[in-house]
Amino acid sequence: MESIKYWLIQHPSVVSFRWTPTQLYGATWSFLVSAISFYITAAIVLHLLLKLSRRRRSFPLGPIPALHSLIMSLISVAIFTGTLFSAEAEARDTRWLWRRSRTTSFEWLLCFPLGTRPSGRVFFWSYVFYLSRFLHLLRTFFVVLRERRLSFLRLFNNSVLLVMSFLWLEFSQSLQVLAILFYTSAYSVVCAFRFWTELGLASKTPLWLTANCQLALLGCNLACHVGVVSLHYLRGGCNGIGAWIFNSLLNAGFLVQFLKSYLKTHSQRKSASSSSA
C-alpha cells in the first residue's frame, strides 16, 4: 500500500505538478478547439463515407475495442484511486488552515477557496482525467465502423466532457474532485462490462447499465451543484465560479439531449413489446 501511495500521491511529478499551458500537452485553448473540431469532422466524414460506400457488413476490428475498454477501465480505476488518495493527503496537509477558516473537508471538495491555483496532487489527476478523454474519443469511431451509426448525443457528450475537464484546470474550478470521482467510478464499471462483452462472455452491453450510470451521474451533479451555490454565498465565494456556471449550462444541455434520447428509446421499446404481444 505504501508503494502504491508513493506512485499515486508522493512521486515528485505528482507533488510538483503545475498547470502551465506552455509546458503541458493539450493545455492551450487553440489545441482544445482544434481537437474537438477534428473529432467531430472526422466522425461525420467517416460516417458519410460508409453511407456512400453502401457497405452492409461492419468492419472487423479484432481485439482493438476489447483492449480499448480494458485500458479505459484500468485508467478510470487509477484516476479514481489517485484522486481519492490525493484529496485525503490535501486534507491532512492543510488541516490547520481549514481549522482557522472553519472549513470542513467536504466543503473543500465542493468549494475551493478563492485564490486556489491549479497545482499539486489533485490537479495532476485532473490533468490525467483530461488526457483520458482524448483516448475515450476512439470509441466513437469503433461504433461508426461496427454499427454504421453516429448520434448527435455521443458527439455532444464527448465534446462537453473535454471542455469541462479543460475548464477545471484552466480556472481551478470548484467541485471537480467529486466530479472526477463520480465519472471515473461510473466509467470503470461501464468499460469493464464492455470488455466482458467483447470477450463474448455476455451477449450485449445492456442499455439500462449505461443509462442508469448517466442518470446517477446527473443526479449526483445536481445535488453537488446545490451545495456549491450554498457555499458560494455562505462562505464568501468559491474559486472558478464563472467556469462552474458555464459548465452547469453545458450539463443542462447534455441533460436535455440525454432525456430526449432516453425517452425516445424507451417509447420505441415499449411500442415494440406491445406490438409483439
C-alpha positions in Angstrom: 0.0 0.0 0.0 2.8 2.4 0.8 4.4 1.7 -2.6 1.1 2.3 -4.4 0.6 5.6 -2.4 4.1 6.7 -3.4 3.4 6.4 -7.1 -0.1 7.9 -6.8 0.5 10.9 -4.5 4.1 11.2 -3.4 6.0 10.9 -6.6 7.8 14.2 -7.5 5.9 14.5 -10.8 2.6 14.4 -8.8 3.5 16.6 -5.9 5.2 19.3 -8.1 2.6 19.4 -10.8 1.5 22.8 -12.1 -0.9 23.6 -14.9 1.2 25.6 -17.4 -0.2 26.0 -21.0 3.3 26.4 -22.4 4.8 23.2 -21.0 2.0 20.7 -20.9 0.4 18.7 -23.8 -3.0 19.9 -24.8 -3.1 22.8 -22.3 -4.0 25.6 -24.7 -7.3 26.9 -26.0 -6.2 26.5 -29.6 -5.4 22.8 -29.1 -8.8 22.2 -27.4 -10.8 23.9 -30.2 -8.7 22.2 -32.9 -9.1 18.7 -31.3 -12.9 19.0 -30.9 -13.3 20.3 -34.4 -11.1 17.5 -35.8 -13.0 14.9 -33.8 -16.4 16.0 -35.0 -15.4 16.4 -38.6 -13.6 13.1 -38.8 -16.5 11.2 -37.2 -19.0 12.8 -39.6 -16.8 12.3 -42.7 -16.3 8.6 -41.8 -20.0 8.1 -41.3 -20.8 9.7 -44.6 -18.2 7.7 -46.5 -19.6 4.4 -45.1 -23.1 5.6 -46.1 -21.9 6.3 -49.7 -20.0 3.1 -50.0 -23.2 1.1 -49.2 -21.2 -1.5 -47.3 -23.6 -3.6 -45.3 -21.1 -5.6 -43.3 -19.3 -4.0 -40.4 -15.5 -3.6 -40.5 -13.7 -6.3 -38.5 -11.8 -4.5 -35.7 -10.5 -7.6 -33.9 -9.4 -7.2 -30.3 -9.0 -3.4 -30.6 -12.4 -2.5 -28.9 -11.8 -5.0 -26.1 -8.3 -3.7 -25.4 -9.7 -0.1 -25.5 -12.4 -0.9 -23.0 -9.9 -2.7 -20.7 -7.5 0.2 -20.9 -10.2 2.8 -20.2 -11.5 0.8 -17.2 -8.0 0.5 -15.7 -7.2 4.1 -16.3 -10.5 5.1 -14.6 -9.7 3.0 -11.6 -6.2 4.5 -11.4 -7.6 8.1 -11.6 -10.3 7.3 -9.0 -7.7 5.9 -6.6 -5.2 8.7 -7.2 -7.8 11.4 -6.8 -9.2 9.8 -3.6 -5.7 9.5 -2.1 -4.8 13.0 -3.2 -7.8 14.5 -1.6 -7.1 12.7 1.6 -3.4 13.9 1.5 -4.5 17.5 0.8 -7.0 17.3 3.8 -4.2 16.1 6.0 -1.6 18.6 4.9 -3.9 21.7 5.1 -6.0 20.7 8.1 -4.5 23.6 10.2 -5.7 26.1 7.6 -9.2 24.7 7.5 -9.5 24.9 11.2 -8.7 28.6 11.1 -11.3 29.2 8.4 -13.8 26.8 9.9 -14.0 24.8 6.7 -14.6 21.0 6.6 -13.1 18.6 4.2 -16.4 18.0 2.5 -16.9 21.8 2.0 -13.4 21.9 0.4 -14.5 19.2 -2.0 -17.4 21.3 -3.1 -15.9 24.7 -2.9 -12.2 25.6 -3.4 -11.2 28.8 -1.5 -10.7 31.9 -3.6 -7.1 32.1 -5.0 -6.7 28.3 -5.4 -4.0 27.6 -8.1 -4.0 24.6 -10.4 -1.1 22.8 -8.8 -0.4 19.8 -6.7 -1.7 16.2 -6.4 -5.4 16.8 -7.1 -4.8 18.8 -10.2 -2.3 16.2 -11.5 -5.1 13.6 -11.5 -7.5 16.2 -13.0 -5.0 16.6 -15.9 -4.8 12.8 -16.3 -8.6 12.7 -16.5 -8.5 15.4 -19.1 -6.0 13.4 -21.2 -8.0 10.2 -20.8 -11.0 12.0 -22.5 -9.0 12.0 -25.8 -8.5 8.3 -25.6 -12.2 7.8 -24.9 -13.0 9.5 -28.2 -11.8 6.5 -30.1 -15.0 4.6 -29.1 -17.0 6.9 -31.4 -15.1 5.6 -34.5 -15.5 2.0 -33.3 -19.3 2.5 -33.2 -19.3 4.1 -36.6 -17.2 1.3 -38.2 -19.1 -1.5 -36.5 -22.7 -0.3 -36.2 -22.8 2.3 -39.1 -24.5 4.9 -36.8 -23.5 8.2 -35.4 -25.6 10.1 -32.9 -25.5 13.8 -32.1 -25.7 12.9 -28.4 -22.4 11.0 -28.5 -20.6 13.8 -30.3 -22.1 16.4 -27.9 -21.4 14.4 -24.7 -17.7 13.7 -25.6 -17.1 17.3 -26.6 -18.7 18.6 -23.4 -16.6 16.4 -21.2 -13.4 17.6 -23.0 -14.4 21.3 -22.5 -15.4 20.7 -18.9 -12.2 18.9 -17.9 -10.2 21.7 -19.6 -12.0 24.4 -17.6 -11.4 22.5 -14.4 -7.7 23.0 -14.8 -7.7 26.4 -16.5 -9.8 28.1 -13.8 -9.1 25.9 -10.8 -12.8 25.2 -10.7 -14.6 24.1 -7.6 -16.4 20.7 -7.5 -14.0 19.0 -9.8 -12.7 16.5 -7.2 -16.2 15.0 -6.6 -17.0 15.2 -10.4 -13.8 13.2 -11.2 -14.7 10.6 -8.6 -18.3 10.2 -9.9 -17.2 10.0 -13.6 -14.3 7.5 -13.1 -16.4 5.2 -10.8 -19.1 5.0 -13.5 -16.7 4.6 -16.4 -14.7 1.9 -14.6 -17.9 -0.2 -14.3 -19.3 0.5 -17.8 -15.9 -0.1 -19.6 -15.3 -3.3 -17.6 -18.7 -4.6 -18.7 -17.9 -3.6 -22.3 -14.7 -5.6 -22.1 -16.6 -8.5 -20.7 -19.0 -8.2 -23.7 -16.2 -8.0 -26.2 -14.8 -11.3 -24.9 -18.1 -12.9 -25.7 -19.0 -13.6 -22.0 -22.1 -11.5 -22.4 -24.4 -11.0 -25.4 -24.5 -7.2 -25.4 -23.9 -4.4 -23.0 -27.4 -3.7 -21.6 -28.8 -0.2 -22.3 -30.0 0.1 -18.7 -26.5 -0.1 -17.4 -25.3 2.9 -19.4 -28.5 4.8 -19.0 -28.6 4.3 -15.2 -25.0 5.3 -14.8 -25.7 8.5 -16.8 -28.8 9.2 -14.6 -26.8 8.6 -11.4 -24.1 11.0 -12.6 -26.6 13.6 -13.4 -28.3 13.2 -10.1 -25.1 13.5 -8.1 -24.0 16.5 -10.2 -27.4 18.2 -9.5 -27.1 17.6 -5.7 -23.5 18.9 -5.6 -24.4 22.0 -7.6 -26.9 22.9 -4.9 -24.1 22.6 -2.4 -21.8 24.8 -4.4 -24.3 27.5 -4.7 -25.0 27.4 -1.0 -21.3 27.6 0.0 -20.6 30.3 -2.6 -22.9 32.7 -0.9 -22.4 31.5 2.7 -18.6 31.2 2.6 -17.8 34.4 0.6 -17.2 32.8 -2.8 -15.9 29.6 -4.5 -12.9 29.6 -6.8 -13.7 29.3 -10.6 -17.4 30.1 -10.2 -17.5 31.6 -13.7 -16.3 28.3 -15.2 -18.7 26.4 -12.9 -21.6 28.4 -14.3 -20.5 27.7 -17.9 -20.1 24.0 -17.1 -23.5 24.0 -15.5 -25.0 25.3 -18.7 -23.2 22.5 -20.7 -24.5 19.9 -18.2 -28.1 21.3 -18.6 -27.7 21.0 -22.4 -26.5 17.4 -22.1 -29.3 16.6 -19.7 -31.9 17.8 -22.2 -30.4 15.8 -25.0 -30.0 12.7 -22.9 -33.6 12.8 -21.6 -34.9 13.2 -25.2 -32.8 10.2 -26.3 -33.8 8.1 -23.3 -37.5 8.8 -23.6 -37.4 8.1 -27.4 -35.6 4.8 -26.8 -38.0 3.9 -24.0 -41.1 4.6 -26.1 -39.7 2.6 -29.1 -39.0 -0.4 -26.8 -42.5 -0.1 -25.3 -44.2 0.1 -28.7 -42.2 -2.9 -30.0 -43.1 -5.0 -27.0 -46.8 -4.1 -27.3 -46.8 -4.9 -31.0 -45.1 -8.3 -30.4 -47.6 -9.0 -27.7 
